[in-house]
Structures are given as structure tokens and as C-alpha cells.
């Protein structure tokens, strides 16, 4: 059976306030074309379909269009809800759309109930494990405690129990979790509970393939346990990611062969670092003019209007970070200790020096500060007299 494994669409998400809706539409065009041209027999979507529990209307419409297109191809699709999704909202109408071959799993109680498909080699059972919030599902699943490993283990016990009633049936599990050994990025929402967020890959023992979602980098934990990653980059920490999906061929004895299919890249990401003038003049950065850019400035003092100046060379710059390479040593004394015995004028001058990484206020600036403080004091005096 040939499966297409994808996850973490995050429909409705933006990138540093830049809409990604057109890029997400292009990805779904690519997904549908891949299903059509690569003879895919089932599509697996391992959670985080939307970026938030109440997605914008445009994202809902895009999802609706994708479902219609997949249903028109006559290819079954199995989906689960992720930690960004509202399982109850996403699951509305799931019984009805199942008649079109779209199997949407959002109910933890149904973890042990598979979608049964058939190919030339026999039956395949596909189990959907939606994101399992430990405190909410512990009792429902009969887990020993409210931890990620325990609730996912309890769900997999149900899967293995059902498989014992289906001799000769190959098996696939979809799950949304942080599995030990996976590499995280900055754009995944933290799911830590009790200080432990990850679960061991061994929790999926007993099934032929585990299609994982949650981590945004495509990665192989074992030959049978893989993340597809997100189809688009959602933070600069993903700049080095190769965004893709897995085409997984499940053999007659449950053997796995997987190939990656690259996803369209709407705009490359670039992280550049250095003093402002060097970033503006460095010929080696010429290739980043069409990239989304995160610039980290290392100037000891903050330059004047750095974002506007960088945007002249890098029109798609979306993030600016200040990280001076050097500066005066900062005392570790508490804030109250640093202020004790200092006048308002001295505190204001210290603040100016701090935000400019060591460049103190000049005579004109000190005069401006003195004048502003005098005006504030005068206003306070007039108000006190009026009372």
C-alpha cells in the first residue's frame, strides 16, 4: 500500500505577520498533484491541521477545498487533531464526511478503532491517535498517571489489543507527540507536562509504521517511526530544513520503504549577522535579496533607523535582533541597589547609556533630559496645589 505522510499544515498561520495563505494553497495544490501522479492509495495527516483552535474563515475554506479535492480523487484520507487544533470543533461532521472517504479522528475513546483498507496484499488497519492532553484523557484511557508517555502508552495498548483480533493485518498508527530523539524548532508549541514532554519511540512497538506529527523537521527516528515535518517553515529556526512529505510503501509483510517528496518553497529564509554597515555592503549577501531575512546587529551602539536601511537592500526583512558583540560589563546588583542614592537625572542618563550599549548621553541630551524632568516636577507641583 502506498501512503503519503504529511502533518502540521497550520492553516491560517502567518510568518512574522506576513500571510502564508497563498503558500499554503500552493502546498495543497502540490499535495493533490502528488496524490494523483504518484498513485497514492491513502493520505495520512498527523495533526495540527489548523494553527489555532478557532481558525480564520480563509483557513477553514482552504481546508474545505482540500477535502473536496481529495474526495474527488477517490483516495481515502486519515487525519487526526493536533495540539493546535480544537478537537471538538474539527470533529464536527466527521461522521458525515467519512462517507466521502475522509476519516477524521479527534476522539481519544476511538483510539483502538481502525480505518480498514484493502490492497492486493490484504488488509491494512490505520489507527488515528489524536493529540492526547494527559490531564484530560488519563481517566478515559485508564492511564497510570497524567503523563505523555502514560496516556500514549495506554492508547497504544488499545491499538495492540485490537490488532490481536486481526491476524495477518498490517498496521499503521498516526500520532501527534514529541518522541524522544526528535529535533525540535522554535515554532512548535510546548507540550511539557510535569517537566516531561517526550515519549520513547518504543511506545509504537507492534505496528508496522508510525506516522508522526508535531515536530516541524522531517526526520527518521527508526525505519518505522518518522516525522514528516511541516510543509512550510514557520520560524527562522527552520531555515535549514528541507520541507517535504514521505511516500511510504508498505509491503505485504509490513516492510517499509520511504522516499521524500519536496514541498514548494514560497521564499527562502536567511539569517544574517554583523554590524549594520557590513550587512549593507557585503557582496556575499547579494543572494538574500529575495529571502525572508532575520538580521542580527552586533554594533556596540544601536544604529539610526536600522530596519529602514536594511529594507532598502533586503526588501523582505521581517525580523531585527540586537546582540552587541561587546560592551561595558554590567553589574549583577539588583535593580533597587543600582538606583539607591541616585538622582532622577542620573537614572535617566544611565538608561540612555544602557539602551545604546555603552554610549553615554552627550551634553545636549543631558540638557533635554533635565528639561523634561523639570517639566514633570512642575506639573506634579501644580497638581498638588490644585488639590
N, C-alpha and C positions, 0 to 999 in steps of 0.2 A: 504494500500500500504506500502510495506516495503522498506525503504530508507537507504542508507549508506551515512552518512555525514562526509566528510573529508575536509581538507584545508591545505594551507601553506606547500606544499611539498618542495618548494625552491630547485628544482632540480639544481644541479651544485654548491651548496654551500659547503664550507669546514668548518671544526671546528678547529680553531687555526692552519690553514694551513694543517690540516690533511684531505685528501679527504674523503667525505662521499658517494661517488658514489655507492660503494658496499652496504652500509647500506640503501641507497635509493632504490636500486634494490631489496633488501630483503623486504623492506616495501611494494613495489608494488607487489611482489610475494604474500605477506600476504594479501594485499587488494584484488587481483584477487581470491585468495583461499577463502576469506571471502564471496565475492560475489557468488561464486559457491556453497559453502557449507551451507550458511545461507539463501539461497533463496531470495537474494536481487533483488528487482524489478526495482530500479533506483539508480544510484550513483550520489551524489552531491559533487562537488569540488568547494569550496568557495574562490577561488583566490590564488594568489602567487604560481602559478604552477612552475615557474622558480624563481631563486634568483635574476636575473638581466635582464635588457631589452634585452641584446644581450648575450644569454647563450652560454656556450661552446658546441661544437658539441656532446660530450658524453652525455650531459644532454638532448639535442634535440633527440638523438637516443633513450634514455631511455623513454622519453615521447612518442615517436612514437611507441615503442614496447608496452607500456601500453595501448595506444589507440587501437592497433590491438587486443590485448588480450581481452579487454573489448568488442570490437565489435564482436569478435568470440563467446563470451558468449551470445550474443543477448540481453544484458541488456542495456537499454538506460543510457546515461551519460550526465549530465548537468554540465557545467563548466563556470566559469566567470574569467575574468582577475583581478589581484590584483594590488596593488601599486608598487610591484617589477617587474611586467610584462610590456612588451611593448604591449599595447592592439592591435595596428595595426599589429605588427609582428605576435602576437599569433593568431590573427583572420584570417590570410591568409589561404584560403582553407576551411574556416568554412562552407561555403555553400555546398561544396563537401562532407566533412566528415559527414555532417548532414544525408546524405543518409545511412550512416553506423550506425546511432543511437547515434552519438556523437554531442551534441548540445553545441557549444562554443559561449558564449555571451561576446562580447567585445565592442559593440556599445551602448552608452548611449541612442541613439534615439529609441532603441528597448526595453526599459525597460518595456513597457506595452504590449509587445507581448510574450505570454507564449508558452512553450512547453506543448502540451496537451497529457496526457496519460490516459489510461483507465484501471481500475481493476474491480473486481467483484462488488464493491460498487458504481461504477460510475466514472465520470471524475475527473481528478486532473490537475490543471493548475500550472506549475512551471515557475516562473519569475526569470530571471537572471539579477541582477543589478551589472555590473562591478564596479570596484573602480572608484569613481566619483571625479576627481580633481576639486574643486569648481570653480576656475578661468576659467577653460577650458570648463565647461559644464553649467555654470549658465544660459547663454542666450539660449542654446539649450533646456534646461529643463524648462525655464521660472521661475527660482527661484527668490525670492525677493532680495537676496543678495548672495555674493560669500562665503558662509559658508558651513561646512559639514552638519549641521542639515538642512539647507535650501535646498541644492541640493538633499539630500537623501529624504527629505520630498516631494519634487516635483516629484521625481521618483516614490515614493510610491503612490502619488496621481494618477499617470497614472495606476499603478497596480490596485488600488481600483476602478478606473473608468472602467477598462476592466472587472473586476470581476462583476460589476453590470449588465453586459450583459450576464453573465453565471450563472444564478440561479441554486443552487444545486451543484455547482462545488467546490470541496475542493481546497485549495491553499497553495503553498509553495513559499517562496522567498529565493534566495541566495543573500547575500550582503557581501561586504568587507569593514569594517569600524570599528572604535573604539567606541563601545557603552558604555554609562555611566554604571558604576557598574562592568565593566570588569577589571581584574587584568592584567597589562602589565608586560613584561620582557625586558631584555636589548637588545634582538636580533631583535626587531621589529623596522622598520624604522619609524621615527617620521613623522606624517602626520598633525601636527598642522598648522592651518591657522588662522591668526588673533588672536592667543592665545587660540583658542578653537578647540580641536581635536575630542571631543566626541559628540555623538548624543544620545538622550534619547531612551530607549527601546520602548517607546510608539509610535515611528515613524512606527513600524511594526504592529500596531493595524489593525485588519481587515483581517489578513491572519492566517492560521492555524499553520504554522510553519515557522520560520526564521532560515535558516542555515547560520551561520556567519563564516567569516574568518578574519584574520589579527592578532588577539592576539594568542599567541602560547601556552597558557594554556587552557586545556579543562575545560569548565565552563558553568554553567547553570544560566542565568540571570532571566529567567522565564521558566515555563514548555514549553513554545512555542518559546523561543528565546535562542539559545545556540551557543557556540563556540565549534568546535571540537578540536581546537588547532593543532599545528604542529605534525607530526608523529615522529619526531626526536628532540632531544634537540640541539639547535643552539647557546646556551651560557650557562655559568655556573649559571646564574640566573634561569635557568630552571632545576637545579639539583634535586629539589623536585617534579617536575612534573611527573604525571603518563600519559604517552603518549598513546593516544587511539583515536578511532573513535566512532561515535554514530550510532547505529542501531535504526532507528526511525520507529515505526509502526503508520501509520496514519489511524485512524478508519473511519467508514462510516459517522460519523457526524463531522469529523475533530478532534476527540480526539487524543491526542498524548501520546504514551508510548515509552520511550527511554532507551536503555541499552548501556553500554560502552563495546567496544572490544579493548583489549590492543594491542599495536603495539610492534614489536620486538625491543629489546634494544641491539644495537651493542656493547656498552661498557658503564657501569655506570659512572656517574660523581661524583667527590668527591672534596669538598673544605676543605682544612686543614689549620690550623693557629697555629703559635707558633714560638719560637726560633728554629733555624736550628737544633741544636743538639737534641732537644726534638723530632722534627719531624723524625729525623733519627733513634731514639732509642725507641720511644713509641710503645709498643707491641699492643696497641689498634688500630693502623693504619695498621695492617697487612692485613686487608681485602681490602685495596685500591690498592694493587699492580697491579691489572688488570684494574683499573679505569683510565679514563682521570682525571688528577689531576690539580687543581689550588692551589698552595701553597702561603700563605701569611706569610712572615717572619716578626717577631716582634723584632728581635735583634736590640739593640741600635746602633750598627755599622754593616755595611754590611759585611757579611762573605765572605771568599775567595771561588770563584767558586761554588756558592750555587746550580746553576742549574745542574751542572755535578754531584755534590754529591747527590742531591735529586734523579736524574735519576737512580742512582745505586739501590736505594730502590724502586722507583716508575717509572718503565720504560716508562710509558705513560704520564708523566707530560708534560703539554703543556703551562702552564701559571705560571709566578712567579711575585708576588706583594710584595713590601716592605712597611710596615706600622709599624714603631717602636712604641712600647707601651709608651716610654718616651724618652725625650731628652731635651737639653737645650732650654730654652724659646727663641723664635725668635722675634726679634724686628719687629714692624709693620711699621717702617720707610720706605720711598720709596727707590728704588734701588739707585737713584742718591745720596740721603742723606747718605746712608751707605758707598758709595765709596768716598765721599768728604774728601780730606785731607789724603787719604791712598795711600801708595806706591803700585806699581805693585806686589811686593813680598808679602805684607800683603793681597792684594786682592786674590792672588793665594792661599795663606795659608788658608784664610777664606773659599775659595771654597772647598778645600780638607776637611776641618772640616765639612762643610755643607753636602757634599755628603756622609760622613761617620757618619752622625747623632751625631756629637759632639766630635768625636775622632780627636784631632788636629794632624797636621803633626809633625813627630819626627825630630831629628836633621839631619839625613841622607836625609830625604825627603825635608826638607827645603833647604839643600845644592843642591839637584838635581833641585829644582825649581829655585834657584838663578842662577845656571849654565845655565839652559835653557833660562831664561830671559836675561842673559848676551849675549848669542849667538844671540838671536833675535835683541838685541840692536846693536851688532856688524854688523850683516847683514844689518840693516837699515842704519847704518853709511856708509858702503861700497857702497851701492846702491846710497846714496845721493852724495857721492864723484864722482861716475861714471857718474852721470847726469851732 
